[in-house]
């Protein structure tokens, strides 16, 4: 039929669909797509073909017109571009011609102007030279004018203006320092020097006269000073003159610093750079400096190497005697003058410099006499302590520590410190009271049960810290810290040696005292690690190690994050020794307990009467030796060890006893109902209470025993159920049955958490009385 033919034709068309060829023109593909889209399988739509042909013809016409338009416009654009290029070429040629002409004109002009330029350079050089000469003459004239002004002021006795003018001249001198005019510089400097000497001599003389009227210096205590007790009638005039002269001398400070080089100690002492002492204070110090040099230099009887305290005490007295006058009279003058100087600190700094010069001269004579050198260091440290604490001396100022930090002096100090520390350690360990606590009769104080030798040793370390903590540089402090570590290690080795002598009596008094000493030292070092001073040293050590690449990045990270401390290595060694000693004590007591438990181990657990057959449950007679041994040793060590150590001891012992009874007694026997009940009674009513003095729930430290007693004392029904659950759980390991109850859950429900499933199965097999279930 016709319908069938149409269907067949349609099928044939579908089979012959045009495929897209990516390597060639896609027009057939697009035509096929267009026909499929517009016509499809609906042959009724063929009526649209006329409209479709008209539409496509219109599109074709438009496309042809566009192509013609484009093809006609392209040549015009190309012609325009060529024309523009020609115009640009002509313009460029014209510019090049103009450039050539201009260049020739310029060169010609330069040739003509060359002689004029040479003449002009000569004239300019002459003008510049004349200007330099004129400037030179102006500087000379300026200095001469200032010099004449100073002269006129002095002739009219106007000293304040003369001092101000000299200060201005000194500032000009400073400005000229970069100049290469050596003769001008010399002229200015000589002029400043000339007038400075005249003014300084005049003002110094007047100032000293005023100080004399005030009975300066005050060699006695403040209460005996004449000006303080009965001020003269002209006191206000004297103080007015003091203020005026002090201010005028302050004006000479700039010129004085230019002309006078302060006396300085060698660079090896690494003193911090500070401005010179202000001129008026220098003048006030002159009489004291003369007294110091008179008494403490040369062949005077007061100048002896073995008495450094004489000059150190004298300087402290001078500082104290003059403090009130400096605060009340001199400081207001400085404040009024706008100076930032602290009068008392300036005065103290100048006197301390006398001490430093004296130490620098004396120390080389004492280096090889340990006694004298040690005495000097002790006195210097006492002097420094009072200087800082009482008189408010600043750590940024030069101090005696700078002198002691000089290489040869410092190494000697370290050696002497170590020598005397070792001698002290020898004496403290050989003392009869070395292992006895000073506070043994005072319960509250003697919590750590620290033997005398350990407390004395830590006091020694603390004193050493106090002695070196004011050293000016971190590197020197780190060297002292190294000495402290060395001493701790030496003391640890000595304790280890004494401990080895006492090994046979590991429960004895001396052995326990050594253990307490080790624990105390480790505890104190751990506390010190959090001290600000040692944290600063840790940071300094971190910087030194980072620069030298002496440690790994991990160690640097631990130091930087404060996870470790400067004493970690020492603390770890002490903790290891403590653990070894405790382990030895625990093993000793455990051996005694094990020996005492031999009869208990052989108890006839299978034939003991049941609880119902006994009127009252009582302790097994064979358990008495074991429990008595435990009780006696616990009481003994509780008295001899500090609380923290004893806590570790009994917990370690409890763990060993727990495992021993579980493995050697429980797992090695079979139990009837009476035997299981007796075991539980012995443990829960007798063993566990021995430890109830030290914790609230001692049974938690005997988990093996506690849980084994639970299993052994289950009633028959519960035991059978548990056995079935465990057997089912074992079968589930091979054949997965998720609906079966969990063995762990069943054990937890009974209170069994520590023991493994296999251990519980063994314990169930140790029960002697099982009913006949027909299995």
C-alpha positions as CSV (number, residue, x, y, z in Angstrom):
1,X,0.0,0.0,0.0
2,X,1.0,3.7,-0.2
3,X,1.3,4.1,3.5
4,X,3.7,1.2,3.7
5,X,5.8,2.6,0.9
6,X,5.9,6.0,2.7
7,X,7.0,4.3,5.9
8,X,9.7,2.4,4.0
9,X,10.9,5.6,2.4
10,X,11.0,7.3,5.7
11,X,13.1,4.5,7.2
12,X,15.4,4.6,4.2
13,X,15.9,8.4,4.8
14,X,16.6,7.9,8.5
15,X,19.2,5.3,7.6
16,X,20.9,7.7,5.2
17,X,21.3,10.6,7.6
18,X,24.3,12.8,6.7
19,X,27.1,12.6,9.2
20,X,29.3,15.6,10.0
21,X,32.8,15.5,8.4
22,X,35.1,17.5,10.7
23,X,37.9,17.5,8.1
24,X,36.0,19.0,5.1
25,X,33.3,21.5,4.4
26,X,30.2,21.2,6.6
27,X,27.6,22.5,4.1
28,X,26.0,19.0,3.4
29,X,25.7,18.5,7.1
30,X,24.0,21.9,7.7
31,X,21.7,21.5,4.7
32,X,20.6,18.1,6.1
33,X,20.1,19.6,9.5
34,X,18.1,22.5,8.0
35,X,15.7,20.2,6.0
36,X,15.3,18.0,9.1
37,X,14.4,20.9,11.2
38,X,12.0,22.7,8.7
39,X,10.4,19.7,7.2
40,X,11.1,16.6,9.3
41,X,8.8,13.5,8.8
42,X,5.7,15.6,8.3
43,X,5.1,15.6,4.5
44,X,2.2,17.9,4.9
45,X,4.7,20.7,5.7
46,X,6.0,20.4,2.1
47,X,3.4,23.1,1.3
48,X,5.7,25.5,3.1
49,X,8.4,24.9,0.4
50,X,7.4,28.0,-1.7
51,X,7.7,30.3,1.3
52,X,11.0,28.6,2.4
53,X,12.5,29.0,-1.1
54,X,11.5,32.7,-1.2
55,X,13.0,33.2,2.2
56,X,16.2,31.5,1.2
57,X,16.4,33.5,-2.1
58,X,16.0,36.7,-0.1
59,X,18.8,35.7,2.3
60,X,21.0,34.8,-0.7
61,X,20.4,38.2,-2.3
62,X,21.3,40.0,0.9
63,X,24.5,38.0,1.3
64,X,25.6,38.8,-2.3
65,X,25.0,42.5,-1.8
66,X,27.1,42.4,1.4
67,X,29.9,40.6,-0.4
68,X,29.8,43.2,-3.2
69,X,29.9,46.1,-0.8
70,X,32.8,44.7,1.2
71,X,34.8,43.9,-2.0
72,X,34.3,47.4,-3.3
73,X,35.3,49.1,0.1
74,X,38.5,47.2,0.7
75,X,40.5,48.7,-2.2
76,X,39.5,52.2,-1.1
77,X,40.8,51.6,2.5
78,X,44.1,50.2,1.1
79,X,44.5,53.3,-1.2
80,X,43.9,55.6,1.9
81,X,46.4,53.7,3.9
82,X,49.0,53.9,1.2
83,X,48.4,57.6,0.8
84,X,48.8,58.2,4.5
85,X,52.1,56.2,4.5
86,X,53.4,58.4,1.6
87,X,52.5,61.6,3.4
88,X,54.2,60.3,6.6
89,X,57.3,59.5,4.6
90,X,57.5,62.9,3.1
91,X,57.0,64.6,6.5
92,X,59.8,62.5,8.0
93,X,62.2,63.4,5.2
94,X,61.4,67.1,5.8
95,X,62.0,66.7,9.5
96,X,65.4,65.0,8.9
97,X,66.5,67.8,6.6
98,X,65.5,70.4,9.3
99,X,67.4,68.3,12.0
100,X,70.5,68.2,9.8
101,X,70.5,72.0,9.3
102,X,69.8,72.7,13.0
103,X,72.6,70.3,14.1
104,X,75.1,72.1,11.7
105,X,74.0,75.4,13.0
106,X,74.5,74.4,16.7
107,X,77.9,72.9,16.0
108,X,78.9,76.1,14.2
109,X,77.7,78.1,17.2
110,X,79.5,76.0,19.7
111,X,82.8,76.4,17.8
112,X,82.3,80.2,17.8
113,X,81.4,80.2,21.5
114,X,84.2,78.0,22.7
115,X,86.7,80.8,23.4
116,X,83.9,82.7,25.2
117,X,83.1,79.7,27.4
118,X,86.8,79.2,28.3
119,X,87.0,82.9,29.3
120,X,83.7,82.6,31.3
121,X,85.0,79.4,33.1
122,X,88.1,81.3,34.2
123,X,86.0,84.2,35.4
124,X,83.6,81.9,37.3
125,X,86.5,80.1,39.0
126,X,87.9,83.5,40.1
127,X,84.5,84.6,41.4
128,X,84.1,81.3,43.4
129,X,87.6,81.7,44.8
130,X,86.8,85.3,45.9
131,X,83.6,84.1,47.5
132,X,85.5,81.4,49.4
133,X,88.0,84.0,50.6
134,X,85.1,86.3,51.5
135,X,83.4,83.5,53.4
136,X,86.7,82.7,55.1
137,X,87.1,86.3,56.1
138,X,83.5,86.5,57.3
139,X,84.1,83.4,59.6
140,X,87.2,85.0,61.0
141,X,85.4,88.3,61.4
142,X,82.5,86.5,63.1
143,X,84.8,84.7,65.6
144,X,86.7,88.0,66.3
145,X,83.4,89.7,66.9
146,X,82.4,87.0,69.3
147,X,85.8,87.2,71.0
148,X,85.5,91.0,71.3
149,X,82.0,90.6,72.8
150,X,83.3,88.1,75.4
151,X,86.1,90.5,76.2
152,X,83.7,93.4,76.7
153,X,81.3,91.3,78.8
154,X,84.2,90.3,81.0
155,X,85.4,93.9,81.3
156,X,81.9,94.9,82.5
157,X,81.8,91.8,84.7
158,X,78.8,90.4,82.7
159,X,79.9,86.8,83.1
160,X,76.5,85.2,82.1
161,X,76.5,86.9,78.7
162,X,80.2,86.0,78.2
163,X,79.4,82.3,79.0
164,X,76.4,82.4,76.6
165,X,78.6,83.9,73.8
166,X,81.3,81.3,74.4
167,X,78.6,78.5,74.1
168,X,77.5,80.0,70.8
169,X,81.2,80.1,69.6
170,X,81.5,76.4,70.7
171,X,78.5,75.5,68.6
172,X,80.1,77.3,65.6
173,X,83.2,75.2,66.2
174,X,81.1,72.0,66.0
175,X,79.5,73.2,62.8
176,X,82.9,73.8,61.2
177,X,84.2,70.3,62.0
178,X,83.4,69.1,58.4
179,X,85.4,71.9,56.8
180,X,88.8,71.3,55.2
181,X,90.1,74.7,56.3
182,X,92.5,73.5,58.9
183,X,93.9,76.9,59.8
184,X,90.4,78.3,60.3
185,X,89.5,75.3,62.5
186,X,92.7,75.8,64.5
187,X,91.9,79.5,64.9
188,X,88.4,78.9,66.1
189,X,89.5,76.1,68.5
190,X,92.3,78.2,69.9
191,X,89.9,81.1,70.5
192,X,87.4,78.9,72.2
193,X,90.1,77.4,74.3
194,X,91.5,80.8,75.3
195,X,88.2,82.1,76.6
196,X,87.0,78.8,78.0
197,X,90.1,78.6,80.2
198,X,89.5,82.2,81.5
199,X,85.8,81.7,82.1
200,X,86.2,78.3,83.6
201,X,89.0,79.4,86.0
202,X,87.0,82.4,87.1
203,X,83.7,80.6,87.5
204,X,85.3,77.5,89.1
205,X,87.1,79.7,91.6
206,X,83.8,81.5,92.5
207,X,81.9,78.2,92.6
208,X,84.5,76.6,94.9
209,X,84.3,79.6,97.2
210,X,80.5,79.2,97.5
211,X,80.9,75.5,98.1
212,X,83.3,76.2,100.9
213,X,80.8,78.5,102.5
214,X,78.4,75.6,102.4
215,X,81.0,73.4,104.1
216,X,81.3,71.2,101.0
217,X,82.0,68.3,100.9
218,X,79.9,66.7,103.7
219,X,82.1,64.0,105.2
220,X,79.7,63.3,108.0
221,X,76.2,62.0,108.1
222,X,73.4,64.4,107.0
223,X,72.3,65.2,110.5
224,X,75.8,66.5,111.4
225,X,76.1,68.8,108.3
226,X,76.5,72.4,109.3
227,X,74.3,73.9,106.6
228,X,71.5,71.6,107.6
229,X,71.5,72.4,111.3
230,X,72.1,76.1,111.6
231,X,71.9,77.9,108.3
232,X,74.0,81.2,108.3
233,X,72.3,84.5,108.1
234,X,73.3,85.0,104.4
235,X,72.2,81.5,103.4
236,X,69.8,82.8,100.8
237,X,72.6,84.9,99.2
238,X,74.9,81.8,99.2
239,X,72.2,79.6,97.6
240,X,71.5,82.4,95.0
241,X,75.2,82.6,94.1
242,X,75.3,78.8,94.0
243,X,72.4,78.7,91.5
244,X,73.9,81.5,89.3
245,X,77.3,80.0,89.1
246,X,76.0,76.5,88.5
247,X,73.9,77.7,85.6
248,X,76.9,79.7,84.1
249,X,79.1,76.6,84.4
250,X,76.4,74.6,82.6
251,X,76.8,77.0,79.7
252,X,80.5,76.0,79.4
253,X,79.5,72.3,79.0
254,X,79.7,72.4,75.2
255,X,83.1,74.0,75.0
256,X,84.4,71.9,77.9
257,X,83.4,68.7,76.0
258,X,85.2,70.1,72.9
259,X,88.4,70.8,74.8
260,X,88.6,68.1,77.5
261,X,88.7,64.4,76.7
262,X,87.4,62.5,79.7
263,X,89.5,59.8,81.2
264,X,88.4,56.4,79.9
265,X,89.2,52.9,80.8
266,X,90.5,50.5,78.1
267,X,88.0,49.1,75.6
268,X,88.4,45.6,77.0
269,X,86.0,46.5,79.8
270,X,83.3,47.3,77.3
271,X,81.8,50.2,79.3
272,X,78.6,51.7,77.9
273,X,79.0,55.0,76.1
274,X,77.7,57.9,78.2
275,X,78.1,61.7,78.0
276,X,80.8,63.3,80.3
277,X,79.9,64.4,83.8
278,X,78.5,67.9,83.7
279,X,81.1,70.6,84.5
280,X,79.6,71.9,87.8
281,X,79.3,68.4,89.2
282,X,82.9,67.7,88.2
283,X,84.0,70.8,90.2
284,X,81.9,69.6,93.2
285,X,83.6,66.2,93.0
286,X,87.2,67.5,92.9
287,X,87.7,67.5,96.7
288,X,86.2,64.0,97.0
289,X,88.4,62.7,94.2
290,X,91.5,64.1,95.9
291,X,90.5,62.4,99.2
292,X,90.0,59.1,97.4
293,X,93.3,59.2,95.6
294,X,95.1,60.3,98.8
295,X,93.7,57.4,100.9
296,X,93.5,54.6,98.3
297,X,96.5,55.0,96.1
298,X,100.2,54.9,96.7
299,X,101.7,53.7,99.9
300,X,99.0,54.8,102.4
301,X,98.0,52.4,105.1
302,X,94.4,52.6,103.9
303,X,95.4,51.3,100.5
304,X,95.7,47.5,101.1
305,X,94.6,44.8,98.7
306,X,92.9,42.7,101.3
307,X,90.5,45.5,102.4
308,X,88.5,46.5,99.3
309,X,85.6,47.2,101.6
310,X,87.3,50.3,102.9
311,X,87.1,52.3,99.6
312,X,83.8,50.7,98.6
313,X,82.2,51.7,101.9
314,X,83.7,55.2,101.7
315,X,82.1,55.8,98.3
316,X,78.7,54.6,99.5
317,X,79.0,56.9,102.5
318,X,79.8,59.9,100.3
319,X,76.8,59.1,98.1
320,X,74.5,58.8,101.1
321,X,75.9,62.0,102.8
322,X,75.3,64.2,99.8
323,X,72.0,62.7,98.5
324,X,69.8,65.2,100.4
325,X,71.7,68.2,99.3
326,X,71.8,67.1,95.7
327,X,68.1,66.4,95.7
328,X,67.0,69.6,97.5
329,X,69.4,72.2,96.2
330,X,71.1,71.0,92.9
331,X,68.2,69.1,91.2
332,X,65.9,72.2,91.2
333,X,68.6,74.2,89.5
334,X,69.0,71.6,86.8
335,X,65.3,71.4,86.3
336,X,65.0,75.2,86.0
337,X,67.8,75.2,83.4
338,X,65.9,72.6,81.3
339,X,68.5,69.9,81.8
340,X,67.5,66.2,81.9
341,X,70.4,65.3,84.2
342,X,69.6,63.7,87.5
343,X,72.0,65.3,90.0
344,X,72.2,62.4,92.4
345,X,72.8,59.8,89.7
346,X,75.4,62.0,88.0
347,X,77.2,62.4,91.3
348,X,77.0,58.6,91.9
349,X,78.2,57.8,88.4
350,X,81.3,60.0,88.8
351,X,82.2,58.3,92.2
352,X,81.6,54.9,90.7
353,X,84.1,55.7,88.0
354,X,86.7,56.1,90.8
355,X,85.8,52.6,92.0
356,X,86.2,51.2,88.5
357,X,89.6,52.7,88.0
358,X,90.6,51.3,91.4
359,X,89.4,47.8,90.5
360,X,91.0,47.9,87.1
361,X,94.3,48.6,88.9
362,X,93.9,46.1,91.8
363,X,92.4,43.1,90.1
364,X,95.6,42.1,88.1
365,X,97.4,41.9,91.5
366,X,94.8,39.6,93.0
367,X,94.1,37.2,90.1
368,X,96.3,34.4,91.5
369,X,95.3,34.6,95.1
370,X,92.0,32.8,95.4
371,X,91.2,34.0,98.9
372,X,91.8,37.7,98.2
373,X,90.1,37.6,94.8
374,X,87.0,35.8,96.3
375,X,86.9,38.4,99.1
376,X,87.1,41.2,96.5
377,X,84.2,39.8,94.5
378,X,82.1,39.3,97.6
379,X,82.6,42.9,98.7
380,X,82.0,44.2,95.2
381,X,78.7,42.3,95.0
382,X,77.6,43.8,98.4
383,X,78.6,47.2,97.1
384,X,76.6,46.8,93.9
385,X,73.5,45.5,95.8
386,X,73.4,48.6,98.0
387,X,74.2,50.9,95.2
388,X,71.2,49.6,93.2
389,X,68.7,49.0,96.0
390,X,69.4,52.0,98.2
391,X,70.7,54.7,95.9
392,X,68.8,53.9,92.8
393,X,71.8,53.4,90.5
394,X,70.8,52.5,86.9
395,X,71.8,49.3,85.2
396,X,72.6,51.2,82.0
397,X,75.5,53.0,83.8
398,X,79.0,51.7,84.1
399,X,79.3,49.3,87.1
400,X,81.8,47.0,88.8
401,X,80.3,44.1,86.8
402,X,81.9,45.6,83.7
403,X,85.3,45.3,85.3
404,X,84.6,41.7,86.5
405,X,83.3,40.8,83.0
406,X,86.7,41.4,81.4
407,X,88.0,38.1,80.0
408,X,90.8,37.3,82.4
409,X,88.9,38.5,85.5
410,X,85.8,36.7,84.5
411,X,87.5,33.4,83.9
412,X,89.2,33.7,87.2
413,X,85.9,34.5,88.9
414,X,84.3,31.4,87.3
415,X,87.2,29.2,88.4
416,X,87.1,30.6,92.0
417,X,83.3,30.3,92.2
418,X,83.5,26.6,91.1
419,X,86.4,25.8,93.5
420,X,84.6,27.2,96.5
421,X,81.3,25.6,95.4
422,X,82.9,22.2,95.2
423,X,84.5,22.7,98.6
424,X,81.1,23.6,100.0
425,X,79.6,20.5,98.4
426,X,82.3,18.3,100.0
427,X,81.7,19.8,103.4
428,X,77.9,19.5,103.2
429,X,78.0,15.9,102.1
430,X,80.5,14.9,104.8
431,X,78.5,16.6,107.5
432,X,76.9,14.4,110.2
433,X,73.6,16.1,109.6
434,X,73.9,15.9,105.8
435,X,70.9,13.5,105.5
436,X,68.8,14.9,108.3
437,X,66.1,17.4,107.6
438,X,66.4,20.7,109.5
439,X,62.6,20.8,109.9
440,X,62.1,17.1,110.8
441,X,60.1,18.0,114.0
442,X,57.9,20.6,112.2
443,X,55.3,18.6,110.2
444,X,53.9,21.5,108.1
445,X,57.4,22.7,107.0
446,X,58.8,19.3,106.4
447,X,56.4,18.2,103.7
448,X,59.3,17.6,101.2
449,X,61.5,15.9,103.9
450,X,64.5,17.6,102.3
451,X,67.9,16.5,103.8
452,X,70.2,19.3,104.9
453,X,72.7,18.7,102.1
454,X,70.1,19.1,99.3
455,X,68.7,22.3,100.9
456,X,72.2,23.7,101.4
457,X,73.1,22.9,97.8
458,X,70.1,24.6,96.3
459,X,70.8,27.6,98.5
460,X,74.3,27.6,97.1
461,X,72.9,27.7,93.6
462,X,70.5,30.5,94.5
463,X,73.3,32.5,95.9
464,X,75.4,32.0,92.7
465,X,72.4,33.3,90.7
466,X,72.1,36.4,92.9
467,X,75.9,37.0,92.3
468,X,75.8,36.9,88.6
469,X,72.3,38.2,87.7
470,X,73.5,41.8,87.3
471,X,76.2,40.9,84.8
472,X,76.0,43.3,81.8
473,X,75.9,40.8,79.0
474,X,73.8,37.7,78.4
475,X,76.9,35.7,77.2
476,X,78.5,36.1,80.6
477,X,75.3,35.1,82.3
478,X,75.1,32.0,80.1
479,X,78.6,31.0,81.2
480,X,77.5,31.2,84.8
481,X,74.4,29.2,84.0
482,X,76.7,26.6,82.5
483,X,78.6,26.5,85.8
484,X,75.4,26.0,87.7
485,X,74.4,23.1,85.4
486,X,77.9,21.6,85.9
487,X,77.5,21.8,89.7
488,X,74.0,20.2,89.5
489,X,75.4,17.3,87.5
490,X,78.4,17.0,89.9
491,X,76.0,16.9,92.8
492,X,73.8,14.3,91.0
493,X,76.9,12.1,90.5
494,X,77.8,12.4,94.1
495,X,74.3,11.4,95.2
496,X,74.5,8.5,92.8
497,X,77.8,7.3,94.3
498,X,76.3,7.5,97.9
499,X,73.2,5.8,96.7
500,X,75.2,2.9,95.3
501,X,76.8,2.4,98.7
502,X,73.3,2.1,100.2
503,X,71.8,-0.2,97.5
504,X,71.7,-3.1,99.9
505,X,69.6,-1.1,102.3
506,X,67.3,0.4,99.7
507,X,64.6,1.0,102.4
508,X,67.0,2.5,104.8
509,X,66.9,6.1,106.1
510,X,69.9,7.3,104.1
511,X,68.7,5.8,100.8
512,X,65.3,7.5,101.3
513,X,67.0,10.8,102.2
514,X,69.0,10.6,98.9
515,X,65.8,10.0,97.0
516,X,64.1,12.9,98.7
517,X,67.2,15.1,97.8
518,X,67.0,14.1,94.1
519,X,63.2,14.8,94.0
520,X,63.7,18.2,95.8
521,X,66.4,19.4,93.4
522,X,64.4,18.4,90.3
523,X,61.3,20.1,91.7
524,X,63.2,23.4,92.5
525,X,64.9,23.4,89.0
526,X,61.5,23.0,87.4
527,X,60.2,25.9,89.4
528,X,63.2,28.0,88.4
529,X,62.6,27.3,84.7
530,X,59.5,29.5,84.9
531,X,61.4,32.4,86.5
532,X,61.6,35.5,84.4
533,X,65.4,35.7,84.8
534,X,65.9,32.1,83.4
535,X,63.3,32.7,80.7
536,X,65.4,35.6,79.5
537,X,68.5,33.4,79.6
538,X,66.6,30.8,77.6
539,X,65.9,33.4,74.9
540,X,69.6,34.5,74.9
541,X,70.6,30.8,74.6
542,X,68.2,30.4,71.7
543,X,69.7,33.3,69.8
544,X,73.3,32.0,70.4
545,X,72.4,28.5,69.2
546,X,70.5,29.9,66.2
547,X,73.6,31.9,65.2
548,X,76.0,28.9,65.6
549,X,73.6,26.3,64.1
550,X,74.4,24.2,67.2
551,X,71.0,22.5,67.5
552,X,68.3,21.1,65.2
553,X,65.3,23.1,64.0
554,X,63.1,21.0,66.3
555,X,65.1,21.9,69.4
556,X,65.1,25.5,68.4
557,X,61.4,25.3,68.0
558,X,61.0,23.8,71.4
559,X,63.2,26.5,73.0
560,X,61.4,29.3,71.2
561,X,57.9,28.0,72.2
562,X,59.0,27.5,75.8
563,X,58.2,23.8,75.7
564,X,61.6,23.1,77.1
565,X,63.8,25.0,79.7
566,X,67.4,25.7,80.3
567,X,67.4,23.0,83.0
568,X,65.6,20.3,81.0
569,X,68.7,18.1,80.6
570,X,69.5,18.2,84.3
571,X,65.9,17.6,85.3
572,X,65.7,14.6,82.9
573,X,68.8,13.0,84.5
574,X,67.5,13.6,88.0
575,X,64.1,12.2,87.1
576,X,65.7,9.1,85.6
577,X,67.7,8.6,88.8
578,X,64.6,9.1,90.9
579,X,62.7,6.5,88.9
580,X,65.6,4.0,89.1
581,X,65.7,4.4,92.9
582,X,62.0,4.1,93.3
583,X,61.9,1.1,91.1
584,X,64.6,-0.5,93.3
585,X,62.6,0.2,96.4
586,X,59.4,-1.2,94.9
587,X,61.2,-4.3,93.7
588,X,62.7,-4.8,97.2
589,X,59.3,-4.6,99.0
590,X,57.7,-6.7,96.3
591,X,60.2,-9.5,96.8
592,X,59.4,-9.4,100.5
593,X,55.7,-9.5,99.8
594,X,56.2,-12.4,97.3
595,X,58.2,-14.4,99.8
596,X,55.6,-13.8,102.5
597,X,52.8,-14.9,100.1
598,X,54.2,-18.4,99.4
599,X,51.8,-20.1,101.9
600,X,48.9,-18.0,100.6
601,X,49.7,-19.2,97.1
602,X,49.4,-22.8,98.2
603,X,46.0,-22.3,99.9
604,X,43.5,-25.1,99.2
605,X,41.0,-23.0,97.3
606,X,39.1,-26.0,96.1
607,X,38.1,-27.3,99.5
608,X,37.3,-24.2,101.5
609,X,33.8,-24.1,103.1
610,X,31.2,-21.9,101.5
611,X,30.2,-18.6,103.0
612,X,26.9,-20.1,104.2
613,X,28.8,-22.8,106.2
614,X,30.7,-20.1,108.2
615,X,29.2,-18.0,110.9
616,X,31.6,-15.1,110.2
617,X,34.1,-14.7,107.4
618,X,37.7,-14.2,108.6
619,X,41.0,-13.4,107.0
620,X,43.0,-16.4,105.7
621,X,45.8,-17.2,108.1
622,X,48.2,-17.7,105.2
623,X,47.5,-14.2,104.0
624,X,48.6,-12.6,107.3
625,X,52.4,-12.6,106.6
626,X,51.9,-11.0,103.2
627,X,49.6,-8.3,104.5
628,X,51.7,-7.5,107.5
629,X,54.8,-7.1,105.3
630,X,52.8,-4.7,103.1
631,X,51.5,-2.7,106.0
632,X,54.9,-2.4,107.7
633,X,56.7,-1.3,104.6
634,X,54.0,1.2,103.6
635,X,54.1,2.8,107.1
636,X,57.9,2.9,107.0
637,X,58.2,4.5,103.6
638,X,55.4,6.9,104.3
639,X,57.4,8.3,107.2
640,X,60.7,8.4,105.2
641,X,59.6,9.6,101.7
642,X,58.0,12.9,100.9
643,X,54.4,12.8,99.9
644,X,54.8,13.0,96.1
645,X,57.5,10.2,96.1
646,X,55.5,8.0,98.4
647,X,52.4,8.4,96.1
648,X,54.4,7.1,93.2
649,X,55.9,4.3,95.3
650,X,52.6,2.8,96.6
651,X,51.0,3.1,93.1
652,X,53.9,1.2,91.5
653,X,53.8,-1.4,94.3
654,X,50.0,-1.8,94.0
655,X,50.4,-2.5,90.3
656,X,53.0,-5.2,90.9
657,X,51.0,-6.8,93.7
658,X,47.9,-6.7,91.6
659,X,49.6,-8.5,88.7
660,X,51.4,-11.0,91.0
661,X,48.2,-12.1,92.8
662,X,46.3,-12.3,89.6
663,X,48.8,-14.3,87.7
664,X,50.5,-16.4,90.4
665,X,47.6,-17.1,92.8
666,X,44.3,-16.6,91.0
667,X,45.2,-17.9,87.5
668,X,47.3,-20.8,89.0
669,X,44.5,-22.3,91.1
670,X,40.9,-23.6,90.8
671,X,38.2,-22.3,93.1
672,X,35.1,-23.7,94.6
673,X,32.4,-21.4,95.8
674,X,34.0,-21.1,99.3
675,X,37.4,-20.4,97.9
676,X,36.2,-17.6,95.6
677,X,34.3,-16.0,98.5
678,X,37.4,-16.3,100.7
679,X,39.6,-14.7,98.1
680,X,37.2,-11.8,97.6
681,X,37.0,-11.3,101.4
682,X,40.8,-11.3,101.8
683,X,41.2,-8.8,99.0
684,X,38.3,-6.4,99.4
685,X,38.3,-6.4,103.2
686,X,42.0,-6.7,104.0
687,X,44.3,-6.0,101.1
688,X,42.4,-3.0,99.6
689,X,41.9,-1.2,102.9
690,X,45.7,-1.1,103.4
691,X,45.8,1.5,100.7
692,X,42.6,3.3,101.7
693,X,44.8,5.8,103.7
694,X,46.3,7.0,100.4
695,X,43.2,7.2,98.1
696,X,39.4,7.0,98.3
697,X,39.0,4.0,96.0
698,X,42.0,1.7,96.4
699,X,40.3,-1.1,94.5
700,X,40.8,0.9,91.3
701,X,44.6,0.2,91.6
702,X,43.9,-3.6,91.8
703,X,41.7,-4.0,88.7
704,X,43.0,-7.5,87.8
705,X,42.1,-8.8,91.3
706,X,38.8,-6.9,91.6
707,X,37.5,-8.1,88.2
708,X,38.8,-11.7,88.7
709,X,36.9,-11.8,92.0
710,X,33.7,-10.6,90.2
711,X,34.0,-13.4,87.7
712,X,34.8,-16.1,90.3
713,X,31.9,-15.0,92.6
714,X,29.2,-14.8,89.9
715,X,26.2,-16.9,90.8
716,X,25.7,-20.1,88.6
717,X,23.0,-18.6,86.4
718,X,25.0,-15.4,85.6
719,X,28.2,-17.4,85.0
720,X,26.4,-19.8,82.6
721,X,24.9,-16.8,80.7
722,X,28.3,-15.1,80.5
723,X,29.9,-18.3,79.3
724,X,27.3,-18.6,76.5
725,X,27.8,-15.0,75.4
726,X,31.6,-15.4,75.3
727,X,31.3,-18.7,73.3
728,X,28.9,-17.0,70.9
729,X,31.2,-14.0,70.5
730,X,34.1,-16.4,69.7
731,X,32.0,-18.1,67.1
732,X,31.0,-14.7,65.7
733,X,34.6,-14.0,64.9
734,X,34.4,-16.6,62.1
735,X,30.7,-16.4,61.2
736,X,29.5,-12.9,61.3
737,X,26.2,-12.6,63.3
738,X,25.6,-9.0,64.2
739,X,22.4,-9.7,66.2
740,X,24.3,-11.6,68.9
741,X,25.0,-9.7,72.2
742,X,28.5,-8.1,72.4
743,X,30.9,-9.8,74.8
744,X,32.4,-6.5,75.8
745,X,29.0,-5.0,76.6
746,X,28.2,-8.1,78.8
747,X,31.5,-7.8,80.6
748,X,31.1,-4.1,81.1
749,X,27.7,-4.7,82.6
750,X,29.3,-6.9,85.2
751,X,31.9,-4.2,86.0
752,X,34.7,-5.9,84.0
753,X,36.7,-3.5,81.9
754,X,40.4,-4.4,82.3
755,X,40.4,-8.1,81.6
756,X,40.3,-9.4,78.1
757,X,37.7,-11.9,76.8
758,X,40.2,-14.8,76.8
759,X,41.2,-14.1,80.4
760,X,37.5,-14.1,81.5
761,X,37.0,-17.5,79.7
762,X,40.1,-18.9,81.6
763,X,38.7,-17.6,84.9
764,X,35.3,-19.2,84.2
765,X,37.1,-22.5,83.6
766,X,38.8,-22.1,87.0
767,X,35.4,-22.4,88.8
768,X,35.1,-25.9,90.2
769,X,31.3,-26.2,90.6
770,X,29.4,-26.2,87.4
771,X,26.0,-27.9,87.1
772,X,25.5,-30.7,84.6
773,X,23.8,-29.1,81.6
774,X,24.0,-32.1,79.4
775,X,26.7,-30.7,77.2
